[in-house]
Amino acid sequence: NSLITYYRGEVYPAWRWCEKLDAIERVQKEKNLRPNLPDFYNMAMERPKKDPRGYCLLFVDASRKSGLGSSFSHSCNPTCEVRVVSLHGKLQLSMTTLRDLEQGEELTFDYNAVTESLDEYRFAVCLCGQR
């Protein structure tokens, strides 16, 4: 369970995240730019119920501002996992190893990708080769 990095990106409350997605979808439709596959550069992060600021769902978007963690590939048999942690009073997504790794071994995590779109689900086939 060694810390590798933190998943970095712009943090949005759920209501703002939905506004952003709606705006992107509107522009894509107007310009006929709708991709077949979604971008997987965002993660949901739950603020714990015991947090003095109250429970809520936050979204971390690494599509424009990011760090090393956003370059990790998906695997159904991952070498790392993502955990919500508090660092200096701020919630962060830590990326830690699941086991001892060999030098040169790829850093991966399970994206646990979720979509509400039947088209995205049909197009998003796992290609990691682990299952």
C-alpha positions as CSV (number, residue, x, y, z in Angstrom):
1,N,0.0,0.0,0.0
2,S,2.6,2.5,-1.1
3,L,1.4,6.0,-2.1
4,I,2.3,6.6,-5.8
5,T,0.6,10.0,-6.5
6,Y,-2.7,11.9,-6.1
7,Y,-5.3,12.1,-8.8
8,R,-5.3,15.8,-9.7
9,G,-7.8,18.0,-11.5
10,E,-10.4,20.7,-11.2
11,V,-12.9,19.9,-8.5
12,Y,-16.6,20.6,-9.1
13,P,-19.7,20.2,-6.8
14,A,-22.3,17.9,-8.4
15,W,-24.6,20.7,-9.6
16,R,-21.7,22.5,-11.4
17,W,-20.4,19.3,-12.9
18,C,-23.9,18.6,-14.4
19,E,-24.0,22.2,-15.8
20,K,-20.6,21.6,-17.4
21,L,-21.6,18.3,-19.0
22,D,-24.8,19.9,-20.3
23,A,-22.8,22.8,-21.9
24,I,-20.3,20.4,-23.5
25,E,-23.2,18.2,-24.9
26,R,-24.9,21.3,-26.3
27,V,-21.8,22.5,-28.1
28,Q,-21.0,19.0,-29.4
29,K,-24.5,18.7,-30.8
30,E,-24.4,22.2,-32.4
31,K,-21.1,21.5,-34.0
32,N,-21.8,17.8,-34.8
33,L,-18.8,16.7,-32.7
34,R,-20.3,14.0,-30.5
35,P,-17.7,11.3,-29.9
36,N,-18.7,7.6,-29.8
37,L,-16.7,7.0,-26.6
38,P,-16.7,9.2,-23.5
39,D,-13.5,10.6,-22.0
40,F,-12.6,8.9,-18.7
41,Y,-10.7,11.8,-17.1
42,N,-13.0,12.4,-14.2
43,M,-13.7,10.7,-10.9
44,A,-16.4,11.1,-8.4
45,M,-15.3,11.7,-4.8
46,E,-17.6,11.5,-1.8
47,R,-17.2,13.9,1.0
48,P,-17.7,11.7,4.2
49,K,-20.9,12.1,6.2
50,K,-18.9,13.1,9.3
51,D,-17.2,16.0,7.4
52,P,-18.2,19.3,9.2
53,R,-19.0,20.8,5.8
54,G,-21.6,18.0,5.2
55,Y,-21.9,15.1,2.9
56,C,-21.8,15.7,-0.9
57,L,-20.5,14.3,-4.1
58,L,-17.6,16.1,-5.8
59,F,-16.2,15.5,-9.3
60,V,-12.5,15.7,-10.1
61,D,-11.9,16.5,-13.8
62,A,-8.4,15.8,-15.1
63,S,-9.2,16.6,-18.7
64,R,-7.5,20.1,-18.6
65,K,-5.4,20.2,-15.4
66,S,-4.0,16.9,-14.3
67,G,-1.1,15.0,-12.8
68,L,0.6,11.6,-13.2
69,G,-2.5,9.7,-12.0
70,S,-4.6,10.6,-15.0
71,S,-2.2,8.7,-17.2
72,F,-2.6,5.3,-15.4
73,S,-4.3,2.8,-17.7
74,H,-7.3,0.7,-16.8
75,S,-7.0,-2.9,-15.8
76,C,-9.6,-5.4,-14.4
77,N,-6.6,-6.8,-12.5
78,P,-5.1,-3.5,-11.3
79,T,-1.8,-2.8,-9.5
80,C,-3.2,0.3,-7.8
81,E,-6.3,1.6,-6.2
82,V,-7.8,5.0,-5.5
83,R,-8.9,6.1,-2.0
84,V,-10.4,9.3,-0.7
85,V,-8.1,10.8,1.9
86,S,-7.7,14.0,3.9
87,L,-4.5,15.9,3.3
88,H,-4.0,19.1,5.2
89,G,-7.8,19.4,5.7
90,K,-8.6,18.9,2.0
91,L,-10.0,15.8,0.4
92,Q,-7.7,14.1,-2.1
93,L,-7.8,11.0,-4.3
94,S,-4.7,9.0,-3.4
95,M,-3.4,6.3,-5.7
96,T,-1.7,3.5,-3.8
97,T,-0.3,0.2,-4.8
98,L,-2.3,-3.0,-4.0
99,R,0.9,-5.1,-3.7
100,D,4.6,-5.0,-4.1
101,L,5.4,-4.1,-7.7
102,E,8.4,-5.1,-9.9
103,Q,10.5,-2.4,-11.4
104,G,9.0,-1.4,-14.8
105,E,5.5,-2.9,-14.0
106,E,2.7,-0.8,-15.4
107,L,0.7,1.3,-12.9
108,T,-3.0,0.6,-13.5
109,F,-6.3,0.9,-11.7
110,D,-9.9,-0.3,-12.3
111,Y,-11.8,2.7,-13.8
112,N,-15.1,1.2,-12.6
113,A,-16.6,3.2,-15.5
114,V,-20.2,4.0,-15.2
115,T,-22.5,5.5,-17.8
116,E,-26.2,6.3,-18.1
117,S,-26.0,6.2,-21.9
118,L,-26.8,2.9,-23.7
119,D,-24.8,4.0,-26.7
120,E,-21.7,4.7,-24.5
121,Y,-22.1,1.3,-22.8
122,R,-22.3,-0.5,-26.2
123,F,-19.2,1.2,-27.5
124,A,-17.1,1.0,-24.3
125,V,-15.7,-2.5,-24.4
126,C,-12.9,-3.4,-22.0
127,L,-9.7,-4.1,-23.9
128,C,-7.3,-4.7,-21.0
129,G,-7.2,-8.4,-21.7
130,Q,-7.5,-9.4,-18.1
131,R,-11.0,-11.0,-18.4
